[in-house]
Amino acid sequence: MVTSRELRHQIQTGATADTLYQVALREGMRTLRQNGIDKVLAGHTTIEEVRATSNV
């Protein structure tokens, strides 16, 4: 993923982790859990595996 100007600016100005997370989500970032759920729906893994690896 390429870092956008907005995200880079937030990093350089000392934004909080929550702000960085919100900006990244708004710009299309997907969380590990979101990606895992897609893989469950596609039949590539199980919900148990996703839960075990995504801090649930």
mmJSON file of the N, C-alpha and C atoms, coordinates in Angstrom:
{"data_MODEL":{"atom_site":{
"group_PDB":["ATOM","ATOM","ATOM","ATOM","ATOM","ATOM","ATOM","ATOM","ATOM","ATOM","ATOM","ATOM","ATOM","ATOM","ATOM","ATOM","ATOM","ATOM","ATOM","ATOM","ATOM","ATOM","ATOM","ATOM","ATOM","ATOM","ATOM","ATOM","ATOM","ATOM","ATOM","ATOM","ATOM","ATOM","ATOM","ATOM","ATOM","ATOM","ATOM","ATOM","ATOM","ATOM","ATOM","ATOM","ATOM","ATOM","ATOM","ATOM","ATOM","ATOM","ATOM","ATOM","ATOM","ATOM","ATOM","ATOM","ATOM","ATOM","ATOM","ATOM","ATOM","ATOM","ATOM","ATOM","ATOM","ATOM","ATOM","ATOM","ATOM","ATOM","ATOM","ATOM","ATOM","ATOM","ATOM","ATOM","ATOM","ATOM","ATOM","ATOM","ATOM","ATOM","ATOM","ATOM","ATOM","ATOM","ATOM","ATOM","ATOM","ATOM","ATOM","ATOM","ATOM","ATOM","ATOM","ATOM","ATOM","ATOM","ATOM","ATOM","ATOM","ATOM","ATOM","ATOM","ATOM","ATOM","ATOM","ATOM","ATOM","ATOM","ATOM","ATOM","ATOM","ATOM","ATOM","ATOM","ATOM","ATOM","ATOM","ATOM","ATOM","ATOM","ATOM","ATOM","ATOM","ATOM","ATOM","ATOM","ATOM","ATOM","ATOM","ATOM","ATOM","ATOM","ATOM","ATOM","ATOM","ATOM","ATOM","ATOM","ATOM","ATOM","ATOM","ATOM","ATOM","ATOM","ATOM","ATOM","ATOM","ATOM","ATOM","ATOM","ATOM","ATOM","ATOM","ATOM","ATOM","ATOM","ATOM","ATOM","ATOM","ATOM","ATOM","ATOM","ATOM","ATOM","ATOM","ATOM"],
"id":[1,2,3,4,5,6,7,8,9,10,11,12,13,14,15,16,17,18,19,20,21,22,23,24,25,26,27,28,29,30,31,32,33,34,35,36,37,38,39,40,41,42,43,44,45,46,47,48,49,50,51,52,53,54,55,56,57,58,59,60,61,62,63,64,65,66,67,68,69,70,71,72,73,74,75,76,77,78,79,80,81,82,83,84,85,86,87,88,89,90,91,92,93,94,95,96,97,98,99,100,101,102,103,104,105,106,107,108,109,110,111,112,113,114,115,116,117,118,119,120,121,122,123,124,125,126,127,128,129,130,131,132,133,134,135,136,137,138,139,140,141,142,143,144,145,146,147,148,149,150,151,152,153,154,155,156,157,158,159,160,161,162,163,164,165,166,167,168],
"type_symbol":["N","C","C","N","C","C","N","C","C","N","C","C","N","C","C","N","C","C","N","C","C","N","C","C","N","C","C","N","C","C","N","C","C","N","C","C","N","C","C","N","C","C","N","C","C","N","C","C","N","C","C","N","C","C","N","C","C","N","C","C","N","C","C","N","C","C","N","C","C","N","C","C","N","C","C","N","C","C","N","C","C","N","C","C","N","C","C","N","C","C","N","C","C","N","C","C","N","C","C","N","C","C","N","C","C","N","C","C","N","C","C","N","C","C","N","C","C","N","C","C","N","C","C","N","C","C","N","C","C","N","C","C","N","C","C","N","C","C","N","C","C","N","C","C","N","C","C","N","C","C","N","C","C","N","C","C","N","C","C","N","C","C","N","C","C","N","C","C"],
"label_atom_id":["N","CA","C","N","CA","C","N","CA","C","N","CA","C","N","CA","C","N","CA","C","N","CA","C","N","CA","C","N","CA","C","N","CA","C","N","CA","C","N","CA","C","N","CA","C","N","CA","C","N","CA","C","N","CA","C","N","CA","C","N","CA","C","N","CA","C","N","CA","C","N","CA","C","N","CA","C","N","CA","C","N","CA","C","N","CA","C","N","CA","C","N","CA","C","N","CA","C","N","CA","C","N","CA","C","N","CA","C","N","CA","C","N","CA","C","N","CA","C","N","CA","C","N","CA","C","N","CA","C","N","CA","C","N","CA","C","N","CA","C","N","CA","C","N","CA","C","N","CA","C","N","CA","C","N","CA","C","N","CA","C","N","CA","C","N","CA","C","N","CA","C","N","CA","C","N","CA","C","N","CA","C","N","CA","C","N","CA","C","N","CA","C","N","CA","C"],
"label_alt_id":[null,null,null,null,null,null,null,null,null,null,null,null,null,null,null,null,null,null,null,null,null,null,null,null,null,null,null,null,null,null,null,null,null,null,null,null,null,null,null,null,null,null,null,null,null,null,null,null,null,null,null,null,null,null,null,null,null,null,null,null,null,null,null,null,null,null,null,null,null,null,null,null,null,null,null,null,null,null,null,null,null,null,null,null,null,null,null,null,null,null,null,null,null,null,null,null,null,null,null,null,null,null,null,null,null,null,null,null,null,null,null,null,null,null,null,null,null,null,null,null,null,null,null,null,null,null,null,null,null,null,null,null,null,null,null,null,null,null,null,null,null,null,null,null,null,null,null,null,null,null,null,null,null,null,null,null,null,null,null,null,null,null,null,null,null,null,null,null],
"label_comp_id":["MET","MET","MET","VAL","VAL","VAL","THR","THR","THR","SER","SER","SER","ARG","ARG","ARG","GLU","GLU","GLU","LEU","LEU","LEU","ARG","ARG","ARG","HIS","HIS","HIS","GLN","GLN","GLN","ILE","ILE","ILE","GLN","GLN","GLN","THR","THR","THR","GLY","GLY","GLY","ALA","ALA","ALA","THR","THR","THR","ALA","ALA","ALA","ASP","ASP","ASP","THR","THR","THR","LEU","LEU","LEU","TYR","TYR","TYR","GLN","GLN","GLN","VAL","VAL","VAL","ALA","ALA","ALA","LEU","LEU","LEU","ARG","ARG","ARG","GLU","GLU","GLU","GLY","GLY","GLY","MET","MET","MET","ARG","ARG","ARG","THR","THR","THR","LEU","LEU","LEU","ARG","ARG","ARG","GLN","GLN","GLN","ASN","ASN","ASN","GLY","GLY","GLY","ILE","ILE","ILE","ASP","ASP","ASP","LYS","LYS","LYS","VAL","VAL","VAL","LEU","LEU","LEU","ALA","ALA","ALA","GLY","GLY","GLY","HIS","HIS","HIS","THR","THR","THR","THR","THR","THR","ILE","ILE","ILE","GLU","GLU","GLU","GLU","GLU","GLU","VAL","VAL","VAL","ARG","ARG","ARG","ALA","ALA","ALA","THR","THR","THR","SER","SER","SER","ASN","ASN","ASN","VAL","VAL","VAL"],
"label_asym_id":["A","A","A","A","A","A","A","A","A","A","A","A","A","A","A","A","A","A","A","A","A","A","A","A","A","A","A","A","A","A","A","A","A","A","A","A","A","A","A","A","A","A","A","A","A","A","A","A","A","A","A","A","A","A","A","A","A","A","A","A","A","A","A","A","A","A","A","A","A","A","A","A","A","A","A","A","A","A","A","A","A","A","A","A","A","A","A","A","A","A","A","A","A","A","A","A","A","A","A","A","A","A","A","A","A","A","A","A","A","A","A","A","A","A","A","A","A","A","A","A","A","A","A","A","A","A","A","A","A","A","A","A","A","A","A","A","A","A","A","A","A","A","A","A","A","A","A","A","A","A","A","A","A","A","A","A","A","A","A","A","A","A","A","A","A","A","A","A"],
"label_entity_id":["1","1","1","1","1","1","1","1","1","1","1","1","1","1","1","1","1","1","1","1","1","1","1","1","1","1","1","1","1","1","1","1","1","1","1","1","1","1","1","1","1","1","1","1","1","1","1","1","1","1","1","1","1","1","1","1","1","1","1","1","1","1","1","1","1","1","1","1","1","1","1","1","1","1","1","1","1","1","1","1","1","1","1","1","1","1","1","1","1","1","1","1","1","1","1","1","1","1","1","1","1","1","1","1","1","1","1","1","1","1","1","1","1","1","1","1","1","1","1","1","1","1","1","1","1","1","1","1","1","1","1","1","1","1","1","1","1","1","1","1","1","1","1","1","1","1","1","1","1","1","1","1","1","1","1","1","1","1","1","1","1","1","1","1","1","1","1","1"],
"label_seq_id":[1,1,1,2,2,2,3,3,3,4,4,4,5,5,5,6,6,6,7,7,7,8,8,8,9,9,9,10,10,10,11,11,11,12,12,12,13,13,13,14,14,14,15,15,15,16,16,16,17,17,17,18,18,18,19,19,19,20,20,20,21,21,21,22,22,22,23,23,23,24,24,24,25,25,25,26,26,26,27,27,27,28,28,28,29,29,29,30,30,30,31,31,31,32,32,32,33,33,33,34,34,34,35,35,35,36,36,36,37,37,37,38,38,38,39,39,39,40,40,40,41,41,41,42,42,42,43,43,43,44,44,44,45,45,45,46,46,46,47,47,47,48,48,48,49,49,49,50,50,50,51,51,51,52,52,52,53,53,53,54,54,54,55,55,55,56,56,56],
"pdbx_PDB_ins_code":[null,null,null,null,null,null,null,null,null,null,null,null,null,null,null,null,null,null,null,null,null,null,null,null,null,null,null,null,null,null,null,null,null,null,null,null,null,null,null,null,null,null,null,null,null,null,null,null,null,null,null,null,null,null,null,null,null,null,null,null,null,null,null,null,null,null,null,null,null,null,null,null,null,null,null,null,null,null,null,null,null,null,null,null,null,null,null,null,null,null,null,null,null,null,null,null,null,null,null,null,null,null,null,null,null,null,null,null,null,null,null,null,null,null,null,null,null,null,null,null,null,null,null,null,null,null,null,null,null,null,null,null,null,null,null,null,null,null,null,null,null,null,null,null,null,null,null,null,null,null,null,null,null,null,null,null,null,null,null,null,null,null,null,null,null,null,null,null],
"Cartn_x":[0.838,0.0,0.888,0.548,1.274,0.712,1.589,1.151,0.683,-0.539,-1.099,-0.49,-0.689,-0.214,-0.85,-2.155,-2.856,-2.288,-2.111,-1.584,-0.144,0.653,2.026,2.043,1.164,1.076,0.701,-0.256,-0.679,0.476,1.239,2.39,3.429,3.74,4.775,4.395,3.089,2.65,2.295,2.589,2.407,0.974,0.189,-1.206,-1.276,-2.391,-2.582,-2.783,-2.59,-2.794,-4.23,-5.172,-6.583,-6.831,-6.239,-6.389,-5.784,-4.59,-3.949,-4.815,-5.386,-6.256,-7.477,-8.106,-9.303,-8.997,-7.883,-7.492,-7.221,-6.485,-6.159,-7.424,-8.365,-9.627,-10.384,-10.445,-11.146,-10.528,-9.218,-8.517,-8.471,-9.174,-9.296,-8.525,-7.833,-7.126,-8.128,-7.738,-8.553,-7.805,-8.537,-7.896,-7.631,-6.788,-6.508,-7.797,-8.646,-9.914,-10.822,-10.922,-11.751,-11.259,-9.964,-9.39,-9.652,-9.519,-9.774,-11.209,-12.15,-13.564,-13.826,-13.217,-13.348,-12.828,-11.726,-11.156,-12.049,-12.708,-13.679,-14.814,-15.356,-16.471,-16.09,-14.813,-14.331,-13.95,-13.993,-13.686,-12.206,-11.377,-9.934,-9.454,-10.263,-9.881,-11.148,-10.97,-12.12,-12.207,-13.385,-13.561,-12.698,-12.47,-11.609,-10.187,-9.692,-8.351,-8.295,-9.329,-9.354,-9.378,-10.2,-10.256,-8.923,-8.244,-6.976,-5.864,-6.001,-4.912,-5.251,-6.444,-6.798,-7.279,-6.735,-6.997,-8.469,-9.181,-10.609,-10.743],
"Cartn_y":[-1.173,0.0,1.244,2.176,3.437,4.372,5.037,5.976,7.265,7.67,8.884,10.125,11.246,12.508,12.765,12.516,12.754,11.888,10.616,9.712,10.093,10.412,10.841,12.101,13.043,14.275,13.965,13.07,12.705,12.075,11.232,10.592,11.645,12.532,13.539,14.538,14.754,15.73,15.078,13.784,13.116,12.757,12.431,12.041,10.805,10.665,9.495,8.246,7.105,5.828,5.72,6.194,6.132,6.979,8.157,9.012,8.351,7.783,7.092,5.945,5.188,4.067,4.547,5.617,6.134,6.65,7.349,7.85,6.676,5.7,4.537,3.788,3.597,2.943,3.744,5.037,5.913,5.823,5.563,5.486,4.078,3.147,1.828,0.705,1.002,-0.078,-1.104,-2.354,-3.438,-4.031,-4.336,-4.934,-6.414,-6.985,-8.415,-9.212,-8.8,-9.489,-9.396,-8.207,-8.053,-8.965,-9.006,-9.865,-11.338,-11.696,-13.07,-13.498,-12.612,-12.942,-13.196,-12.401,-12.66,-14.052,-14.457,-15.782,-16.896,-16.646,-17.619,-17.786,-16.679,-16.727,-17.4,-17.294,-17.933,-19.391,-19.844,-21.234,-21.541,-20.52,-20.73,-20.971,-20.612,-20.787,-20.9,-20.983,-21.1,-19.865,-19.636,-18.51,-18.683,-19.918,-20.168,-19.68,-19.932,-19.469,-17.937,-17.326,-15.863,-15.306,-15.879,-15.421,-15.612,-16.702,-16.995,-16.04,-15.439,-14.603,-13.117,-12.724,-11.303,-10.662,-11.087,-10.461,-10.34,-11.409,-11.393,-11.889],
"Cartn_z":[0.0,0.0,0.0,-0.821,-0.895,0.165,0.877,1.905,1.241,1.538,0.95,1.592,0.965,1.527,2.891,2.992,4.248,5.364,5.086,6.107,6.474,5.483,5.739,6.604,6.296,7.088,8.537,8.721,10.073,10.854,10.197,10.845,11.236,10.295,10.543,11.625,11.822,12.816,14.144,14.278,15.56,15.9,14.903,15.142,16.028,16.724,17.58,16.73,17.359,16.663,16.163,16.963,16.553,15.304,15.249,14.072,12.848,13.005,11.876,11.381,12.325,11.991,11.212,11.676,11.014,9.613,9.458,8.138,7.202,7.678,6.842,6.43,7.347,6.995,5.946,6.135,5.184,3.793,3.752,2.471,1.887,2.529,1.934,2.595,3.692,4.378,4.891,4.852,5.4,6.581,7.624,8.786,8.522,9.355,9.263,9.412,10.355,10.572,9.338,8.739,7.535,6.418,6.225,5.197,5.515,6.788,7.209,6.97,7.247,7.03,5.553,4.689,3.246,2.896,3.522,3.251,3.806,4.929,5.455,4.456,3.984,3.036,1.723,1.352,0.125,0.343,1.615,1.906,2.075,2.239,2.348,3.776,4.763,6.161,7.005,8.302,9.201,10.09,10.647,11.553,12.797,13.199,14.352,14.084,12.888,12.528,12.517,11.994,11.963,13.375,14.228,15.617,16.327,16.035,16.693,16.285,15.116,14.602,14.514,14.964,14.808,16.097,17.239,18.529,18.89,18.747,19.13,20.544],
"occupancy":[1.0,1.0,1.0,1.0,1.0,1.0,1.0,1.0,1.0,1.0,1.0,1.0,1.0,1.0,1.0,1.0,1.0,1.0,1.0,1.0,1.0,1.0,1.0,1.0,1.0,1.0,1.0,1.0,1.0,1.0,1.0,1.0,1.0,1.0,1.0,1.0,1.0,1.0,1.0,1.0,1.0,1.0,1.0,1.0,1.0,1.0,1.0,1.0,1.0,1.0,1.0,1.0,1.0,1.0,1.0,1.0,1.0,1.0,1.0,1.0,1.0,1.0,1.0,1.0,1.0,1.0,1.0,1.0,1.0,1.0,1.0,1.0,1.0,1.0,1.0,1.0,1.0,1.0,1.0,1.0,1.0,1.0,1.0,1.0,1.0,1.0,1.0,1.0,1.0,1.0,1.0,1.0,1.0,1.0,1.0,1.0,1.0,1.0,1.0,1.0,1.0,1.0,1.0,1.0,1.0,1.0,1.0,1.0,1.0,1.0,1.0,1.0,1.0,1.0,1.0,1.0,1.0,1.0,1.0,1.0,1.0,1.0,1.0,1.0,1.0,1.0,1.0,1.0,1.0,1.0,1.0,1.0,1.0,1.0,1.0,1.0,1.0,1.0,1.0,1.0,1.0,1.0,1.0,1.0,1.0,1.0,1.0,1.0,1.0,1.0,1.0,1.0,1.0,1.0,1.0,1.0,1.0,1.0,1.0,1.0,1.0,1.0,1.0,1.0,1.0,1.0,1.0,1.0],
"B_iso_or_equiv":[0.0,0.0,0.0,0.0,0.0,0.0,0.0,0.0,0.0,0.0,0.0,0.0,0.0,0.0,0.0,0.0,0.0,0.0,0.0,0.0,0.0,0.0,0.0,0.0,0.0,0.0,0.0,0.0,0.0,0.0,0.0,0.0,0.0,0.0,0.0,0.0,0.0,0.0,0.0,0.0,0.0,0.0,0.0,0.0,0.0,0.0,0.0,0.0,0.0,0.0,0.0,0.0,0.0,0.0,0.0,0.0,0.0,0.0,0.0,0.0,0.0,0.0,0.0,0.0,0.0,0.0,0.0,0.0,0.0,0.0,0.0,0.0,0.0,0.0,0.0,0.0,0.0,0.0,0.0,0.0,0.0,0.0,0.0,0.0,0.0,0.0,0.0,0.0,0.0,0.0,0.0,0.0,0.0,0.0,0.0,0.0,0.0,0.0,0.0,0.0,0.0,0.0,0.0,0.0,0.0,0.0,0.0,0.0,0.0,0.0,0.0,0.0,0.0,0.0,0.0,0.0,0.0,0.0,0.0,0.0,0.0,0.0,0.0,0.0,0.0,0.0,0.0,0.0,0.0,0.0,0.0,0.0,0.0,0.0,0.0,0.0,0.0,0.0,0.0,0.0,0.0,0.0,0.0,0.0,0.0,0.0,0.0,0.0,0.0,0.0,0.0,0.0,0.0,0.0,0.0,0.0,0.0,0.0,0.0,0.0,0.0,0.0,0.0,0.0,0.0,0.0,0.0,0.0],
"pdbx_formal_charge":[null,null,null,null,null,null,null,null,null,null,null,null,null,null,null,null,null,null,null,null,null,null,null,null,null,null,null,null,null,null,null,null,null,null,null,null,null,null,null,null,null,null,null,null,null,null,null,null,null,null,null,null,null,null,null,null,null,null,null,null,null,null,null,null,null,null,null,null,null,null,null,null,null,null,null,null,null,null,null,null,null,null,null,null,null,null,null,null,null,null,null,null,null,null,null,null,null,null,null,null,null,null,null,null,null,null,null,null,null,null,null,null,null,null,null,null,null,null,null,null,null,null,null,null,null,null,null,null,null,null,null,null,null,null,null,null,null,null,null,null,null,null,null,null,null,null,null,null,null,null,null,null,null,null,null,null,null,null,null,null,null,null,null,null,null,null,null,null],
"auth_seq_id":[1,1,1,2,2,2,3,3,3,4,4,4,5,5,5,6,6,6,7,7,7,8,8,8,9,9,9,10,10,10,11,11,11,12,12,12,13,13,13,14,14,14,15,15,15,16,16,16,17,17,17,18,18,18,19,19,19,20,20,20,21,21,21,22,22,22,23,23,23,24,24,24,25,25,25,26,26,26,27,27,27,28,28,28,29,29,29,30,30,30,31,31,31,32,32,32,33,33,33,34,34,34,35,35,35,36,36,36,37,37,37,38,38,38,39,39,39,40,40,40,41,41,41,42,42,42,43,43,43,44,44,44,45,45,45,46,46,46,47,47,47,48,48,48,49,49,49,50,50,50,51,51,51,52,52,52,53,53,53,54,54,54,55,55,55,56,56,56],
"auth_comp_id":["MET","MET","MET","VAL","VAL","VAL","THR","THR","THR","SER","SER","SER","ARG","ARG","ARG","GLU","GLU","GLU","LEU","LEU","LEU","ARG","ARG","ARG","HIS","HIS","HIS","GLN","GLN","GLN","ILE","ILE","ILE","GLN","GLN","GLN","THR","THR","THR","GLY","GLY","GLY","ALA","ALA","ALA","THR","THR","THR","ALA","ALA","ALA","ASP","ASP","ASP","THR","THR","THR","LEU","LEU","LEU","TYR","TYR","TYR","GLN","GLN","GLN","VAL","VAL","VAL","ALA","ALA","ALA","LEU","LEU","LEU","ARG","ARG","ARG","GLU","GLU","GLU","GLY","GLY","GLY","MET","MET","MET","ARG","ARG","ARG","THR","THR","THR","LEU","LEU","LEU","ARG","ARG","ARG","GLN","GLN","GLN","ASN","ASN","ASN","GLY","GLY","GLY","ILE","ILE","ILE","ASP","ASP","ASP","LYS","LYS","LYS","VAL","VAL","VAL","LEU","LEU","LEU","ALA","ALA","ALA","GLY","GLY","GLY","HIS","HIS","HIS","THR","THR","THR","THR","THR","THR","ILE","ILE","ILE","GLU","GLU","GLU","GLU","GLU","GLU","VAL","VAL","VAL","ARG","ARG","ARG","ALA","ALA","ALA","THR","THR","THR","SER","SER","SER","ASN","ASN","ASN","VAL","VAL","VAL"],
"auth_asym_id":["A","A","A","A","A","A","A","A","A","A","A","A","A","A","A","A","A","A","A","A","A","A","A","A","A","A","A","A","A","A","A","A","A","A","A","A","A","A","A","A","A","A","A","A","A","A","A","A","A","A","A","A","A","A","A","A","A","A","A","A","A","A","A","A","A","A","A","A","A","A","A","A","A","A","A","A","A","A","A","A","A","A","A","A","A","A","A","A","A","A","A","A","A","A","A","A","A","A","A","A","A","A","A","A","A","A","A","A","A","A","A","A","A","A","A","A","A","A","A","A","A","A","A","A","A","A","A","A","A","A","A","A","A","A","A","A","A","A","A","A","A","A","A","A","A","A","A","A","A","A","A","A","A","A","A","A","A","A","A","A","A","A","A","A","A","A","A","A"],
"auth_atom_id":["N","CA","C","N","CA","C","N","CA","C","N","CA","C","N","CA","C","N","CA","C","N","CA","C","N","CA","C","N","CA","C","N","CA","C","N","CA","C","N","CA","C","N","CA","C","N","CA","C","N","CA","C","N","CA","C","N","CA","C","N","CA","C","N","CA","C","N","CA","C","N","CA","C","N","CA","C","N","CA","C","N","CA","C","N","CA","C","N","CA","C","N","CA","C","N","CA","C","N","CA","C","N","CA","C","N","CA","C","N","CA","C","N","CA","C","N","CA","C","N","CA","C","N","CA","C","N","CA","C","N","CA","C","N","CA","C","N","CA","C","N","CA","C","N","CA","C","N","CA","C","N","CA","C","N","CA","C","N","CA","C","N","CA","C","N","CA","C","N","CA","C","N","CA","C","N","CA","C","N","CA","C","N","CA","C","N","CA","C","N","CA","C","N","CA","C"],
"pdbx_PDB_model_num":[1,1,1,1,1,1,1,1,1,1,1,1,1,1,1,1,1,1,1,1,1,1,1,1,1,1,1,1,1,1,1,1,1,1,1,1,1,1,1,1,1,1,1,1,1,1,1,1,1,1,1,1,1,1,1,1,1,1,1,1,1,1,1,1,1,1,1,1,1,1,1,1,1,1,1,1,1,1,1,1,1,1,1,1,1,1,1,1,1,1,1,1,1,1,1,1,1,1,1,1,1,1,1,1,1,1,1,1,1,1,1,1,1,1,1,1,1,1,1,1,1,1,1,1,1,1,1,1,1,1,1,1,1,1,1,1,1,1,1,1,1,1,1,1,1,1,1,1,1,1,1,1,1,1,1,1,1,1,1,1,1,1,1,1,1,1,1,1]
}}}
